[in-house]
Amino acid sequence: MPQVYQTYVTQIDNNLTGEIQTLEMLEKFSPVAAEMSLVALDGLQSDIKKEKLNSLIQNSFKVNKRHANSVINFVSGELESASLCQKRHLDTLDAKLKSVKAEIERLTKRLKNHREYVRAVEIYNKAIKYPQKTKAGKLKKVSVLKKTPEFDDACPINGQPHGKTYLQLAKQQLHQKKRSFRMYLDRRAAFVQRGVKVNLGNLGKVTFVGSTNETNSNQICQLIPDVIPLLKIRVPYFLEETFGEQVQLPLYKINNHGYDKIVTAWALNNALTYVFSKNNKGKWVVAITCLVNFSITSDDKYAGCIGLDINPGSIGWCATNRHGNPVAWGKVNLDLHSCSTDQTEARLADAITELTNRALATLKPIVIEKLDFSEKKKQYKRGRKYNRMLSGFAYAKFKELLKARCLKLGIKIIEVSPKYSSQIGVVKYMRRYGMGSDSAAGLVLARRGMNIYYERMPARYAFQTSIQPEARQHVFAHWQRFNKHYLKPGSRNAWFGTPTLTGSAGDGLANTGNLGFLKLRHKHGSPNPHPSVKA
């Protein structure tokens, strides 16, 4: 049974009986809590021990040990999160610098080789035009030019007289790469100079961090479950003369959606954390965070799975039965171009709702790819269009929303390797079942979620025997060798025109002239790939 920290927000009316005194205390305590947070942040960044920092906060602001410890724990978590974000950002910048530097070295080397070639041509032409003689009076033999040009610096790329040549384009690319390298260096230097920037959020909030070894899961803010739940808050020392040792806050508008989870955590003595703050309308709200146990109902993967192939423009899905055969498939369009953050989240939520409703109705777990786009975003090789697409691909947000909803509905999430899922789907299942490429990839992922990893190569391809896996090799070994042949046609539609084992084209586009795959068998020593195909 998975355990996840959940936060439930409850609005405080601010005008009802029993709330006025507590809210007045919070109004006076909130600016002091903000100063305590800043002092705790400075102390933690200065590597002061927590015990010494706790004593400093107690003596400076006249609060008890629990209040000081709560502030330190809250700020410590925010500082750790900010440090991790800074480290990840620096790693991304370093990887981009390394990638750009490699591109600069490659282009510089090519330009250097081309200049050496031009110089060798000049020397060769000069030797022919002005031949030299030996001491015996014979003409010196001109050695053959062995260097080859790196660029065609005569013909324009687009065939027009005013177009750029490949040499001019390479020089421009080198110039742009050097500019990018300088830009990333300056950005990294500025980021390091700024240091770790911790966002403490609304400095007017009051945080009471709980612990499992405290009474009622929190010593300074305790929950009393009742028809109308009540919070007993310990007043800091400097406000005891005005409000006494404790104040009580009835929660008339408790969130019914998560109240049962909060009471369960309170009964199990799990830590409860309370954060009081003001919303945009100036109303006080309290956010209660607790550890929640969720039950999973759609978890029998051997009864079938629903595989999701996530792409920037759509999500292909495919449901399987207990044998791993497809029973239903489709595609959910996902247009996130030029969308704001809220619009992106709303469209992702609509797509997730449609997919999870199907999984909940069939009691099948959902299988997704185990992808990490942070590594791809570090590279700097694919061009502006690809980088823009990759930057706008909200895969992390989609995964976060999908896991949150599946957790609430009791749907199991299975993450599998995405290796060669698209190739296997196109080659093996797309034509057989008449599905799209994304749905075919979803079928492969669903089968992997059912532990069906070994996908045999269809025997109809002429080069089938040349890529068979050897003994004691990984299940993806033959697909790894096949991948270079899969990329040759240039597009998925063109793949169906490649010759099969019988020498005929596939069911899709005809490709009468592409016999490269048949020649591959001849290369590997098989003079006659099939009796019906004459060598």
N, C-alpha and C positions, 0 to 999 in steps of 0.2 A: 504494500500500500504506500504510494508516494506521499512524501511530506513536503509542503511548500509554504513559505511565509506569504501570507495574504494580508492586505490592508483594507479595512472597511471604514468609510467616512460617515460621520453622523453630524448633522447640523444642530446647533444650539439656537433656540429661539431668541434668546437675549432679553426677553421681556416677561417671562413667566416667573412665578413665585419659586424661590429657592435657587435661582440662577444669578440674581443680581450681585450678591455678595461675592460669589466665586469669580464672576467675570470681572468685578472690580479688582480682585486680587491678581487675576491674570493680566489685567491692563497695567498694573504697577510692577508686576514681576517680569513682563516680557522685555522691556528695555534693559533690565539688569541681566536677564538671560542672554541677550544679544552680546553684551559686554563680556560675560563669562565665556561665551563661545569664542570670541576673538582672542581672549587671553589664553584659552585652552589651545587654540590653533597656533598662536605664537610659541607657546611652550612645547607643543609636540614637534613643531618644525625646528625648534632649538635643541631637540633631543634631551629634554628634561624628563626625569623619571616621573611616572604617573603618580607615585606616592607623594613626591615633593610638589608636583603640580596640583594635586588634590588639596594639600595643606595650604598652598598659596591662594587657591580660589576660595577656600573656606574663610581664611583670615581677611581676604580683601573684600569679599562681598557679604560676609556674615550669613552663610548658608551652612547646612549640615553636610556631612560626608556623602550622603546618598545623592543630594542635589548636585554636588560637584562631580561625583563619579558618573552620574547620568550625562552631564554635559561633556565630560571627557570622552566617554564611550561613543557618543553621537559624533563628535568632531573627529575622533580617531577613524571612524568608518568613512566619513566624507573625505578625509585626507588620504586614506588608503585607496579609495576609488579614484580620486584625482591623480594620484601617483601612477596608478595602473594605466589611466587614460593617457598621461603624458608619455609613459614608456612606450605604449603602443603607437602613439603618434610619431615619436622619434624613430622607432623601428621602421615605420612606413617611409619616413623621409630618408632614412639611411638606405633602405632598399631601392628607393627611386634614384637616389644619387648614384648608387652602384650600377643600376641599370642604364642610366644616362651616360655614365662614364664609360661603360662597355660599348655603347653605341658610338661615342666620340672616338674611342680607340679604333673601332672597326672602320669607321669612315675615314679617319686620319690615315690608317694603314692603306686603305684602298686608293686614296688620293696620292699617297706617297708612291705606291707601286705604279700608278698611272703616270706620274711625273717622271719616274725612272724609265718607263716605257717610251714616253715622248722624247726624253733625252737620248735613249738608245736609238730611236728612229732617226733623230737628227745626226747622230754620229754615223749611222749606217748610210744615210743619204749623202753625207759629206764624203764618206769614203768612196762611194760610187762615183760621185761627181768629180772629185779631185783624187784620183787614184795615186797611190804612192808606190815607189819602186824599191826593190831590194838592192843590196850592194852589187848583185850580179846583173842588175838591169832589168829584172823581171818585175811584172806587176804583183803587188802584194794581194794575197787572196782575202777577200772580205768575208768574215765569218757570218754564218747565218744568224738572223735575229731570232732569239729564242723567247724573248719576253712577249707577253700577250697584253692587249689593252684591257683595262678595268672598265672603261666606259666608252660608249660610242659618242664622241664629242662632235660629230658632224651632223647627224640626222636629228631633227627635233623629235620629241616624244609623241606629240599629237599629229605629226606629219605636216604641220603648218610652218611657213617660213619664220613667223615671229614666235614660235614655241620654244620652250627651254629644251636644251639637250640634257642627256643623263648626267653629264659632267657638271653642268650648271645646277641641276637639281641636287646633286650630291653635295656641292659646295654650300647651297642654301640650307640643306638639312643639317650639315655640320655646324653652320652658324647658329641655327635655331637650337640645336642640342647644347651648344656652349652657353647660349642665353638661359636655357632651362636649368643647366647645371649651376650657373651663377645664382639664379632665382631660388633654387632649392637650398643652396648654401646660405644665402641671406635669411631665408625663412627659418632654417634650422637654428642659425645663430640667434635670431630674435626670440625664437621659442625657448631656447636654453637660457637666455638672459632673463626672460620673464619668470622662469621658475615654475614651480607647481602652483597653479591657481585653483584654490578651493572655493567652490560656490556653496555657501551655507544657506542659500535660498532666502526666504523671508526671515529677516533678522528679528521680526516681531513674534516669532513662534516660541513656544515653551515645550520642551521635550522631556519626557520622563521615561527613560530606558529601563526595562524590566530585566529580571534574571530568574532562572529556575530555582535558585537557592534562597529566594526571598519569599516572605509571606504573601499569599495571594498573587504570586508571580510578579509583584511589584511593590516595593516597600513604601514609596512616596505617593503612589496613586493606585488605589485599590478598588476593584470592581465588586459591587454587591448586587448579585442577580436578584431580580424581583419582577413584579408586574411592570413597574417603572424602574429600570436599572439605575443604580446610584454609584457615583464615583466619590470616594473619600480621598482628598488631596492634602498632603502634608504641606503646611505653610512654611516658607523659609524663615529663618530667625529674625531677619530685619523687618518682617511684616507681622510678627506674632502679636505685637501690641495692638494692632488695628483689627486683625481678623482672627486671632486665636491660633491654636496649634493646628487645627484642621478645619477645612471647609468641605461642604458637600455639594455635588452637582447632579441633579436628576436629569437623565437623558430621556426626555419626552419623545423625541423623534429618532429613537434608535433605529438603525438600519436592520430591518427584519431579514434581509437577504443573508447577512453574515452573523447575526446575533447568536444563532445556534452554534456556529463555529467558535465564536469568542467564548461562550459559556463552556463548551467542551474543553477548550484550551485552559480555561480557568480551573475547571474541575481536575484536569490532569496536572495542574501546577506548571504548565508551560509558560515561558516568558511572555509577558504582555507589555507592549510599548505604546505609550500614549503621546501624541503630538497635537498640541493646541495651536491653532493659527487662525488668521482671518482670511476669508475668501474675497473675491472681487467686489462683492456687495457690502463688505465691511462686517459680515456676520461671523461670529466665532464658530469654528467647527473643530471636531476632535477626530483624529485618524488613529484607529486601534489596529496594531499589527500583531499577529499571532501565527503560530505554526499550525497548519491545517492538514488533516489527513484526508485524502481523496480516495474513493473506491473506484476501481476500474472494472467496467462490465464488458466492454468490447475489446477482449484481449486474446481470444482464441485464434491465433494466426493460422493454425492448421485447418480451420474451416474456410479459409480464404482471406485475402487482404485487398486493400485499395491502395494502389501505387500512384504517387503524384510526381509528375515530371514538371518542375517549375522552370519557366522561361520568362524573360523580361516582358513579353507581350501576351502570354497565355499560360494556363496551367492545364496540362493534359492529365487525365485520370483514367484508371482502368481497374475494374473489380474482377477478382478471380474466384473460382470455386475451390473446393478442398483439393482438387487435383492440380491446381495451378493454371487452369484454362480460363480464358476471359469469358465473362458473362455479360458485362456491360462496360461501356467506355464512352468518353466524351471529352469536351474541352470547355474551359471557362476562360473567356476573354478577359484580359487585364490590361487596360490602357492607363499607364501612370505617367505619360509624357506631359510635362509642364504642369504637374499637379502640386498643390501645396501639401504641407505635412498632414493637415487634417483630411484633405481630400484623398491622399494616398492611403491613410489609415482606414478611411471609410470604405474605399473600394476593396481594399484587402479584406476588411471584415465581412463585406458582402460575399466575396468569393469563398472565404473560409466557412461562412454559415451554410452555403450551398453544399460544400464538400462534407462538412461534419454531419449535416442532417442525413445525408446518404449513408455515412458510416454508422450513425446511430440507429438508423432503421434496419440495417442489415447485420448489426453487431459485429462488424469487421474492423480490425485495427487499420491504422493508416501508416503507410510506408513512405518515407521521404528520403531524399539524398543527403548524405553527410558531406555538405559543401562548406568551404571556408573561402569567401571571396576576398578576405583581407590579403591573402597572398597574391591574388590576381591584381588587386588594386595597387600593389607595390610595384608592379611592372610598368614599363614605359615603352612598349614596343608596338602596340597594335594600332595606333592611330587615334585621331581625335574622336571619330564617330564611335569607335569601340569603347574608348574611355568614358565618353558621355553616357553610353548605354549602361556600362558597368557601374558608374557612379549613381545612376538613377534606379538601379535594380535593388529594390528594397527587400532583399532575401532575408536579411536578419530580422527585419520587422515582421515579415510574413511568418517566419518560423516562430517568433515570440508570440504573436497573436494566435497562431495555430495551436501551439502547446498550451497556452492559457485556456483556450476554449475546450480543447480536448480533455484537459485536466478536470474542468468543471463538469463536462458531460460524461466522464468516465471512459474515454476512448484512448486506447493505447497507441503511442507513437513509437515506431520502429525506424531507426536510422541505419541505412545500408550504404555500402560503397557505390558511387556513381560510375565506376570504371566501365567504359564501353557499352553503357546502357543504350545510348542512342544508336550506335552502330548495330548492336544485336537486334534492337527493335525494328530498325529499317530493313535489315537483311533477312531476318527470320520471320517476323510477325506482321509487318506492315501490309505486305501484299497478300499474305495468307488470309487475314481477317478483314481486309479493307478498311483499316483504321488509319488515323493520322500518325505522323512520326512521333508527336509528343505522347499520344495515347499508347503507341507501341513501346516507347521507353518506359511509360508508367507500368505496362504489363511486366517488363523485365524487372523493374524495381519491386513490384508486388511479389513476383516469384522469388526474388532474393529475400524478401521479408519472410517467406515460408521456407527458407534455407534451401531453395533450389538455385544453386550457384552455377552448376555445370550446364552450359548452353552449347550444344553441339552445332558445328558448322553444317549448314544444309549441303547435301551431297550434289546439288545440281550445278555448282560452280566449277569451272574447268580447272582452277588452281587449288581445288580443295585439298588434295593430298599433299601439296607442298607446304602447308602450314599446320599440319596435324601436330598436336602436342606430343612431345617425347615422354618417356616414362619418368615419373617422379617430378613432374613439372606442375606449376600452379595452374588453376583452372582457367586463368585468363591468358595463358601463354600463347595459345594459337590465335586468340583475338588480338593480342598485341602485334603479332606478325602480320595479321590480316589488315590491321588499321591503315598501314601505308598504302595498300591496294585500294582500300575503301575511299581514301582521300583523293585518288587520282582522277575520277570523273569530274570532280569539282562541285557537284551539287547532289542532293538526295534524289531528285527526280532523274538525273542522268544515270544514277546507279542502276535503275531498272532496265536500262538499255544494254548493260554489259552482257557478253555471251555467257550462256550456262554450260553445263557439262555436255549437252547435246550440240552445242555450237550455235543455237538459236538465241535470239534476243529474248529479254524478259517480257512480262505481261504489260509493261509500261511503254516508255518511249523506245522506238526502234533505234538501234545503233549498229548499222551494217558495217561501218568502217573501223570500229574499235575492236581490233583483234589482239590487243596487247596482252590480255589475260590468257589467251590461248598460247601465245608465244612464251608465256612464263613457264608453262609445262615443258616446252621444248628445252628451255634453258636449264631446267632441273633434271634433264636426262630422259624424259619420257617422250619419244618421237611421235607417238600416236596417242593423244589423250583419250580418244574414244573411237570405237570402230566406225561410227558414222561420220567422224571428222577425219578426213584424209590429211596426212602431213604434206 
